């Protein structure tokens, strides 16, 4: 019923698409959507790939400051807001990753982000966002098996002036940003921008009445663009982010109340430096993209999320990555080609100690030991808590060469590409536990067992992949239809989160239960590969008033990486490889501008992702749906704009929208799910010259849904989605402003 009310509310706000009395009828064309990536052609209409571009106008309309704002706008693209900003889970066409390596690549101003933990951020003055769906591995390599996101920020060479934005709303929400964009000369432009936001979250921790989900974010960006000649462009961007969140808003299914006794928060510092040099020589172009990224984050978690003192985790991560991409493009007549070399080095240092507390010892460890002892014998721990220490170094390096050629034959364009990708990953680990327990017979101590484990070892993996791509495109006027076959690739890695459980198992083995664990087998997981078969198209008709993209796809996925809770271990999660998965579906987007007053936007994605061969060690899960990835995504919006006063340059805009997601399964066995749900939003704004005031409302019908559900230590937990919220935003854009 709530879904029907949501749809009815949206339709009631948008059905009247006729001109109002006194309004002039002026038909205008939708602008052609362009792709600005160095590795893509200039026009989306000629690309054999499914792409959604969020334009600068849409970025402003939907207040997009990060990638979560793009969910549902791009069909089959879903980035939920669960856990913390460290989670950064993205799902596209049934493929995603909850932990470790990403399944979707991210470039910001062409600089790649290699660590998924840094994906969820907010910044000022995003100019546009491109979401490429389907494997992009031939051109972009590792971890683009599901797609690629390109984020572009405003350039001081395209716009000069001052931008200021402040806003506030319910649940303690506040946001502010400011930026200056200017030219030092005709050849040099420079900009400085900053962003800050705060929210109180939507729940409270019943244990101490503290806010759960409260957070604040800050970012700074300094961009310099130098054009010494018509042929050379040098762009440098230095940016930093700071985030802190209290968390996590997970509640037991039985009570529905967030209630945990130990501290839980997430903190992040990040720094990114990117240098891009482009040279447009006669007959070819050459580009160099150099990236440096440093990340420091600190996560403290009450892992049991109950008032009991079971166990806690504090994970600190220091990550450094360096990337270098050299790209050359050339076109001679009807033949064009692209070639490149990509190299990276990534080094992580992780400390992840788990503290087992009194309740954890009494409830999770001692019962397992004492049940295996002869009658009358009981083990008693000598300390109220003990530490399972884990430290890791994860250096990874890679090198790739790639090439793509295309030939135009009349209206047809035939393209083929290939990439040779080499990667070497190392895990050096050190694990420690020092504690003791006393054996009692008939209530009397008979001996003490000292537990002193210090593990040191090194594991290496080498991955070599060949990643081809073939496509055929038929171009006719403002339309293009394509068919493509692509191979996707997601790197393998190591289950560092499993080491506290490995230590627990070795500790139990030292006391006679259960057997030793095979570290190499548990820790390593294999790469994930796919073949993606796709047909689709882009077209623009009715004098440019209608623009649409559509596609249908079939994905044959091998060794899909899924996150599971291993049998026999008391906590933690690990990445495992499902034998084989298949996914098929379709996508449709359409923008329609019938008059200068109205703009309608529809985006729908359907995905059927199913395990074909998968046994998790307990049961055969073949035929079950892949968890966490939504079956449907839906986005509807209608924007009405009119002039209230030509003399005073006052305009009014109203834009209702609807975002729908689901069904989402929460486990591999498909025992639990979130049915399809929809959220209705509304934005209304008045613009007077350089000043804009916008009132926004989200989840108008206060739809209740779950963002996340998981199992841990024999209990089920969930996170509730955001309720109704509202706010006001004031924006000031002064073009050509000079201090």
Residue, then its C-alpha position, 0 to 999 in steps of 0.5 A: x500500500x505504501x508503494x501505491x501511495x508513493x507512486x500516486x503522489x509522484x504522478x499527481x505532481x507530474x501528470x499535468x505536463x501541459x503549458x500553463x496559461x501565459x507561458x510561451x511554448x518554446x521547444x528545446x533539445x536535450x544536450x548531447x551527453x558527452x563522455x570526457x574520460x581520456x580513454x573514451x570517445x567524445x560522444x556517448x552516442x557512439x559508445x558500445x557500452x551502457x553509460x549513464x551520465x549525471x549532468x551538472x544540472x542533475x548534480x545540483x537538482x539532486x544535491x549529489x556530493x558523493x556516489x550514493x546520490x547516483x544510486x537508482x539514477x543509473x539503472x542496476x547501480x546500487x550503493x547502500x548507506x549501511x555500516x560506515x563510510x568504510x563499507x563502500x559497497x557497490x552492486x551492479x548487475x548482480x556483482x558487488x563486494x562487501x569487503x576487500x577488493x572492489x567490483x566497480x572501479x572509481x576515477x576522480x578527475x581520471x585518477x584511480x582509487x585502488x582502495x574500496x575503503x576510500x570510495x565513500x566520500x563527499x566533496x564540493x562542486x562535482x560537475x558530472x558523474x559517469x557510470x559505465x556498466x558492464x566489464x571495463x577490464x580491457x581498458x581499466x584492468x583490475x576490479x572493474x568487473x561490474x563497471x566504472x565510475x568517473x567523477x569530474x569536478x569543476x574546472x577553473x578554465x570552464x567557469x570562473x567565480x565564487x560558489x557558496x552553499x549552506x543548508x540544514x535540515x532534520x536529524x541535525x543535518x547541516x552542509x556547507x561548501x565554498x569555492x573560488x574559481x579564477x584565472x591567473x592568466x589566459x593560460x593558468x586557472x586555479x580553484x580552491x574549494x571546501x566542504x563540510x557536513x554533519x548529521x545526528x543519524x537516525x537512531x540512538x543506542x539504548x545502552x547509554x542513549x548516545x547517537x548511533x550513526x552520527x557523523x561529520x565530513x570535511x574535504x578540501x580541494x586545490x586544482x590548477x590547470x595550465x594550458x601553455x599552448x593549444x596542444x598541451x593541458x596540465x592539470x593537477x589536483x590535490x585533495x584531502x578528506x576527513x570523516x568521523x562517524x559513530x556507529x554502528x546502527x545495527x539492531x537485533x531482529x528480536x528487539x529492533x533496538x540498537x543496544x550495545x555497550x562498547x564503543x563503536x566509531x569510524x575515522x578516516x583521513x585521506x589525501x589524493x594527489x593527481x597529475x594529468x598531462x595531455x598533449x594533442x599532437x598532429x595525428x595523435x594524442x598522448x596522456x600521462x596520468x599519475x596518482x598518489x593516494x594515502x589513506x589512514x582509517x581507524x575502526x572500533x567496533x563492538x562486534x557482538x552489538x549487544x549489551x554483553x561484553x563478548x568481544x571488540x575489534x579495533x582495526x587501524x589501516x595505513x594505505x599508500x598507492x601509486x599509479x601511472x597510466x600512459x595512454x596514446x590515441x591515434x586516428x588515420x582515416x577510418x581506422x583508430x587505435x588506443x594503446x597504453x601501459x599501466x603500473x601500480x604499487x599498493x602497500x597496506x599496513x593493518x593492525x586488527x586486534x580483537x579483545x575477548x572479554x568476560x562474557x565472550x570467554x564464558x559463552x563462546x569459548x569455555x562451553x566448547x572446551x568443557x563439553x569435550x572434557x571428561x565429567x568432573x573436569x572444568x576449565x576456568x580462564x585466569x583473566x577477565x579478558x585477553x587479546x588476539x593481536x594481528x598485524x599485516x603488511x600487504x604490498x601489491x604491485x601490477x603491470x599491464x599493457x592494453x590496446x584497442x583498435x576500431x575500424x569504420x565501415x560505412x555506418x558500422x564500427x568494429x572494435x577489438x581490444x585486449x589487455x595483459x594484466x600481471x599482479x603480484x600480491x604478498x601478505x606478511x602477517x604476525x599474530x599473537x595471543x598470550x593468556x592462561x587457563x586453569x583446569x579444575x577437578x571436582x572444583x579444585x585446581x589441578x594445573x594451569x595451561x599457558x597459551x603463548x602463540x606467536x605466528x609469523x609467516x608470508x604468503x604470496x599470490x601471482x595473478x595473470x589475466x588476458x582480458x579481451x573485448x570485441x564490439x560492433x556498433x551501427x551508427x545512424x543519424x543520432x542513434x547507435x546500436x551495439x553488440x559486445x563481448x567482454x571479459x571481466x576481472x576482479x583480483x584475488x586476495x587475502x582474508x585478513x579479517x579471518x586471523x583472529x578466528x585462526x588464532x582462536x582455533x589454534x588456541x583451542x587446538x593447543x588445549x586439545x580441541x578442535x584440529x589445527x586450521x590450514x591457514x593458507x587454504x582459509x586466507x587466500x581466495x581466487x580471482x573472479x572472472x566473467x564473460x559479459x554478452x550485451x546488446x544495446x543502443x542510444x538514440x535521440x529523436x523528436x528534434x533532440x527532445x527525447x534521449x534514451x539508452x537501453x541494453x540487455x546483458x548476460x553474464x557468465x561469472x566464474x569463482x564469484x567472490x562472496x562474503x560468508x560466515x565460516x562454519x565453526x568460527x564464533x565471529x568474523x567473515x571471509x571471502x569465498x569463491x562460488x563455483x559459477x554464477x549467471x546473471x541476466x537482465x535489462x536496462x532502460x533510461x529515457x529523458x523527455x523534454x516536451x517543452x521548455x518547462x518540463x523534463x521527465x526522467x525514467x531509469x529502470x534496471x532488472x537483474x536476475x543473478x543466480x548461483x549455478x554451482x555453489x556449495x558453502x560447505x553446509x549445503x548446495x546453494x545452486x539455483x539461489x539468488x546472489x545476496x545483497x544485489x537488488x533485483x530491480x532499481x527504479x528512478x522516476x522524476x519530473x521537473x517543472x521550471x517557469x519564470x515568475x518575473x522576467x524583470x527581476x530574473x526570478x524562476x521557480x522549479x519543482x521536481x518530485x522523484x521516486x527511487x525504488x529498490x528490491x528485492x534484496x536477499x540477505x543470505x546465500x540460502x535466500x532465507x531472508x529478504x527485503x521486498x521492493x520498496x520506494x522512496x518519494x522525494x520532492x525539491x522545490x526551488x526559487x532562483x533570483x539572479x545568483x541566489x537560489x533557495x531550495x526546500x527538499x524532502x526525502x522519503x515523504x511517505x516515511x517508508x520503512x525498509x531494511x538497508x542491511x541484515x546479517x548473521x553473527x554469533x547465532x543472532x540476526x541483526x539489521x539496519x533500518x533505512x533512513x526515515x522522512x527528512x527535510x531541509x533547506x539549502x541556500x546557494x550563491x553562484x557569482x560568475x566572474x567574481x574577483x577579489 
